[in-house]
Amino acid sequence: MPVTRLMPSSEGDDLIALTREICAKELRPRVDDAERAAAEGESFPTEVFRTLGQAGLLSLPHPEEHGGGGQPYEVYLQVVEEIASAWMSVAVGVSVHSLTAYPVTAFGTPEQQAALLPGMLSGDTLGAYALSEPLAGSDVGSMTTRATREGDGTAYAIKGRKAWISHAGHADYYTTFARTSDDGGRGISCFIVPAGSDAMTFGTPEKKMGLHCDTVREVIFEGVPVDEANRIGDEGQGMAIALSALDAGRLGIAAGATGLAQSALDVAAAYAQEREQFGRAIASNQGLAFLIADMEAAVSGARAAYLYAARLKDAGRPFSKEAAVAKLLATDAAMKVTTDAVQVLGGAGYTQDFPVERMFREAKVTQIFEGTNQIQRLVISRHVLR
């Protein structure tokens, strides 16, 4: 069910309309078959990302002068929500790709932006965000992947392992965080590492509960060379870059979780009006109608939270706390709404004949990645009690 948007421009309206058309023609007809196929063996929707890239939907919040869409974050996030309502794996991929370009947009020199962003934002390439490690998830400062200067000091060699990396093995570049000194979190730096090195290998794809078309696996750096020109920011600035990027990335996940919840609500509401028991539609039972109302309230609240944070970001105001609030509320809402959608459909909801079974499995991980919801509570409480 299309949701009425409050867009800041007619161009924003056009982008939402374009996104809905692509979702209807290219995403919804194939999502269930593609997710089932990917669960049985690796399958990555390369052609779908190519379609979104050609439509300009992979580069919306980045500057026009380097090939981006120049759109407010508020517009970009509503596009992510629309995509998530059709295919959550793809929406996560769109958010991840935008996250990979963010360090260059926000922290790169003009020379780096001119050299790197046109390719990143062309729609022909896809990025991966290599931050987490097997023993360094929420505790980013404990990472062990290391970048060591070589030769005349104008290049680095990166050695280490990154874990839980979306697009691993399919990405054209890896926005990578590696240690350049032993000074804890202050010893981390950010690099853009092109794909294709023989010294970069990959683990076996993770067998996940959901989001099967979001290929996730380890990236293994065995002395991967990277030029100094591809280091973003100063040595030791990587932690600040990563945390800043995650604020933006959390809003992408919040928008995606909202779209997933909206889609589950739509299925549940339609089913409740069609399914009859005791001679009438089950929607006429107040207990179930109130459950639908609570689902709507959760989705609307999630949407309001992420849009508020986006408007702060667009206005150049601090939004870290609000991003954490939005991520927390939206992902908890997605888990609640998809759970309730299964309940509304009863036994049918527990089968793969209806998409709410898939949506329920997809919702869980939104409470985990881009910072667990326990970490979001830590971020929020620190802001409030500061």
Phi, psi and omega in degrees: 000115181301138180259133178294128182255153171255097187261145181281356182199160175294331176297322176298318176301317181296321180294320177295317179297317178298317180298316179297323179294316179295319178300317182292322186269325191249331188259303185301322182294342186241353189300313186294315179296319181294319180293322178293318179296320181291331179292334181268342180183155188302130176214127184236132186279059182305316185294331178291316177296326177295319178297315179295322179295317179295332178277356179082015186269358178265359187225021191301316187273008185257161190295141181296326184295344178246016176102002179276180182272344179063029184264151172300154178298330178302319179289312180305315183293326177291329173295316178299318179299316179299316180296318180296328179294339179259318186204101187295321179303319181289320178299318176300319179297321177297316179296317179297316181299315178299321179299323182292330180273342185304315181303323180290317179298318188268331188234351182287156173286162176305324179294318178293320179298317180293326183278323190258320189294321180304319177291317180297326188258006185290337187090351180266348182237160180226139182253162173233151185247103188260086180244305185293154177227167180306324181243015180219089177258268177296329180271075184300326184295348180265009181300151182243347176304133189233140173249119184245132178295144180231160174057235182277008176089006181262008178215160179237159167240128183255129178230135178149186182231136174246143185238155176062043185263113175295143179073004182303129182090346180243346184285154176267343175204160184232114174282107196241138177249129184217155182281129175248356173204172181264021184272054176052222179295340179277001180255018184254140179231163184247136181225148169259111187252115178295148175286167173108351180287138176295342181274003176249119178233175188224147176282178176289137178305138179292141174270104190254164177295321183208191182051050186294330180278356171267088182297126182231129176197176178285147169246126185248116179263120181240059183086038181291125181281142175212133182291151176301330180296343179263007171275126182264124184078185180279162170300134180089357181267000187298322181298315179297321178295315182298315182294321178295317179296321181294329175302314179291318181296325179297327177290326176297318178292321178299316179295318179297317179297324178295317178296320178298314180296319179300317180296318178296320178298317180300316179297315182296317181295318179296317180296319182296332179275340182263326184283127181249139172217140181056033173083011179208161179296141182295340177296340181282351175280125186300322180301319179284322179299321178292327176297317176299319179297317178296323177297316178298318179297320180295318180293315181297320178295320178297316181296317179299322182294315183287327178292322178298314179297320180297321180292325174297315179299314180298330180275000181075020180260159178301141182216012183301313180297315183293327176295318178295319177299314181297317180297316180298308184294316186291320183284324173296322177297319180298319180293317180294313186292319179292324175298314180293327178296318175301319181295319180299319181280349178064223181301325179298325180292341181271358180255164178278004176289339179238145187287349183293334175299314178294316182297321177302315180291325181288328185295326188301316186291340179295336177279357186247310186278169189057034183094118180301162180290341171291320176294322177300319178296324177295315179299313183296314183295324178295322177294317184291322185266001182301000000 
